[in-house]
Amino acid sequence: MALGSLMIRNNMGDLEMIDPSGLRATFTDRGIALDVVPLSECCEMCNDPRMMTIDGVRKCVSCECVNHIDFGHNA
């Protein structure tokens, strides 16, 4: 690298957007990938595909039902 030049690395990771119908758009450095969220990844109570995982707790965005809690002791 030459003196005075600037190199910026943008490693922000992937971004996923999911609409209520189950269409998922994943934005990466390589482009956009579209797919459908499988039923096994949807909420067990209302079948909404929009799920959030925060601190090991998987929760539905729509009905706020807790679907999975990861206690961290799975070997």
C-alpha positions, -999 to 999 in steps of 0.1 A, spaced: 0 0 0 13 34 -9 19 61 17 -12 81 22 -36 56 6 -67 44 25 -81 9 24 -116 3 38 -129 -32 44 -167 -34 47 -174 -67 64 -209 -61 76 -223 -96 71 -255 -107 55 -289 -92 58 -322 -111 56 -356 -97 51 -387 -119 54 -422 -109 45 -453 -124 62 -460 -146 32 -427 -165 37 -405 -150 9 -370 -144 22 -344 -121 5 -308 -126 17 -285 -97 7 -248 -106 6 -216 -93 -10 -223 -116 -40 -259 -103 -46 -294 -111 -35 -307 -146 -30 -345 -153 -29 -361 -184 -13 -391 -195 7 -389 -201 44 -397 -238 51 -426 -246 74 -402 -261 99 -386 -227 105 -420 -209 111 -438 -202 144 -454 -233 159 -485 -213 170 -493 -190 141 -471 -203 112 -456 -168 107 -421 -171 91 -407 -140 109 -387 -153 138 -361 -136 159 -333 -152 180 -320 -130 209 -297 -145 235 -307 -181 226 -344 -174 228 -363 -179 195 -394 -158 194 -421 -150 169 -424 -114 157 -462 -117 151 -476 -134 182 -445 -132 204 -447 -169 213 -414 -184 225 -406 -213 201 -371 -224 214 -348 -217 242 -311 -227 238 -296 -235 272 -262 -240 257 -256 -275 270 -262 -295 239 -231 -316 233 
